[in-house]
Amino acid sequence: MGFLFFCNVDGDGKITESISGERIVPQKQYDYFYFIVGKEYEAFLNDLPKYKVIDGQLTLTHTPI
């Protein structure tokens, strides 16, 4: 099973605001939406500072931004 991830990003693709969960309904519009499959929820949240949005794709950069 996967989970939902909604986020806003700055001009460099750095995630500035996000919400996530298995059954979440956002209360506002976000720049991007992803359905994350194959990752543990807690592990994803721990690695969140290492992610950026590049060309519309959620990308693991391997180093904290």
VENSULWO-V616686 format. One record per pair of residues at least 4 apart in sequence whose ideal C-beta (glycine too) atoms are under 7 Angstrom apart, sorted by the first residue. I is the first residue (numbers start at 1). J is the second residue. D is the distance in whole Angstrom. If there is no record, write none. Layout:
I&J&D + I&J&D
This chain:
1&22&7 + 2&35&5 + 2&36&5 + 2&37&4 + 3&20&6 + 3&21&6 + 3&22&5 + 3&36&5 + 3&41&5 + 4&20&6 + 4&21&6 + 4&24&5 + 4&35&6 + 5&18&7 + 5&20&4 + 5&34&5 + 5&36&5 + 6&18&6 + 6&19&5 + 6&26&5 + 6&30&4 + 6&33&5 + 7&15&5 + 7&17&7 + 7&18&4 + 7&30&6 + 7&31&7 + 7&32&5 + 8&16&5 + 8&17&4 + 8&30&6 + 8&31&5 + 9&13&5 + 9&14&6 + 9&15&6 + 9&16&6 + 9&31&6 + 9&32&7 + 9&53&5 + 10&14&5 + 10&16&5 + 13&52&4 + 13&53&5 + 13&54&5 + 14&52&6 + 14&65&5 + 15&48&7 + 15&51&6 + 15&53&7 + 19&24&6 + 19&26&6 + 20&24&7 + 26&30&6 + 32&53&6 + 34&58&5 + 36&44&6 + 39&43&6 + 39&44&5 + 40&44&7 + 41&45&7 + 42&46&6 + 43&47&6 + 44&48&7 + 47&51&7 + 47&60&7 + 49&64&4 + 49&65&6 + 50&60&6 + 50&61&6 + 50&62&6 + 50&63&7 + 50&64&6 + 51&58&6 + 51&59&7 + 51&60&6 + 51&61&7 + 52&59&6 + 52&61&5 + 52&65&6 + 53&57&7 + 53&58&6 + 54&59&5 + 61&65&6
